[in-house]
Amino acid sequence: MSERFVLDASVTMCWCFTDEQNELSRHSLQALRDGEAVVPAIWTLEVANVLLIAERRKRLTRAESEQFLSLLEALPITIDICSIQAISSRILALGRDYQLSSYHAAYLAIAMQEGLPLATNDANLLRAMAMLGVNKFSP
């Protein structure tokens, strides 16, 4: 059975750094064998930023970053492009009501709109999900 879920950058980047991997990150990667992840457009910038910082801190080489990006490109990850109207009506409201960053609110908005569980390691996002009844993607 294929699983569909919203994937945030905190889980995605665990795939890159073996010392940060956890049960959730391993399960979410495995679920993509026959499933699909949905991410907001900001996910691409978050991934790029983590890679840049890791390179600057000598945690990754340029070649390792490129290799990781190749892995991501091969996975069934769909980027959800939201309109300005969606930003103003959902993302800002969620951010305001649940004290979330616009980035975290974007993940939450997609999960709510699509009725999908959300894979995240972020405590604030998990708290908001619990209050709103959004399911956590879990092993």
C-alpha positions, -999 to 999 in steps of 0.1 A, spaced: 0 0 0 15 33 -10 16 61 16 12 98 9 24 123 34 38 158 39 75 158 45 93 187 62 130 197 59 138 185 94 131 149 84 146 153 49 179 165 62 182 135 86 187 114 54 218 135 47 235 133 81 238 98 95 243 111 130 209 127 129 189 98 115 160 85 136 132 61 133 109 87 117 135 96 90 143 60 82 105 51 79 97 82 58 125 73 33 114 37 32 78 48 26 89 66 -6 97 32 -22 60 30 -32 46 62 -17 48 99 -23 58 129 -3 43 164 -7 63 195 2 58 232 0 80 252 -24 100 266 6 113 231 12 137 234 -17 152 266 -2 154 250 33 173 220 19 197 242 -1 204 264 30 212 234 52 235 221 25 253 254 22 258 258 59 270 222 61 296 229 34 308 261 51 312 242 83 331 214 65 304 189 74 298 181 38 318 185 6 303 200 -25 303 165 -41 284 151 -11 258 179 -14 254 172 -51 250 135 -44 223 142 -19 204 164 -43 206 137 -69 190 113 -43 162 138 -37 156 143 -74 151 106 -78 125 103 -50 87 108 -56 85 142 -39 59 166 -53 63 203 -47 31 221 -39 31 256 -52 7 278 -32 -9 310 -44 -7 344 -27 -43 339 -17 -34 306 1 -6 324 19 -28 352 31 -58 330 40 -41 299 55 -4 303 61 -5 336 79 -35 326 99 -19 293 111 13 312 119 -5 338 139 -28 314 157 -2 288 166 30 309 168 46 291 139 70 304 113 56 308 78 77 278 68 61 255 94 27 269 87 31 261 50 38 224 59 8 224 82 -15 240 56 -7 214 30 -13 186 55 -47 201 64 -57 208 29 -47 173 16 -58 154 47 -23 139 49 -1 130 79 29 152 84 65 140 90 83 165 112 108 166 140 99 202 150 83 205 185 63 236 178 49 221 146 40 189 165 22 209 191 1 228 166 -7 195 148 -19 180 180 -41 210 187 -56 208 152 -59 171 150 -34 167 121 -19 132 121 18 127 126 34 105 100 50 78 121 65 43 118 
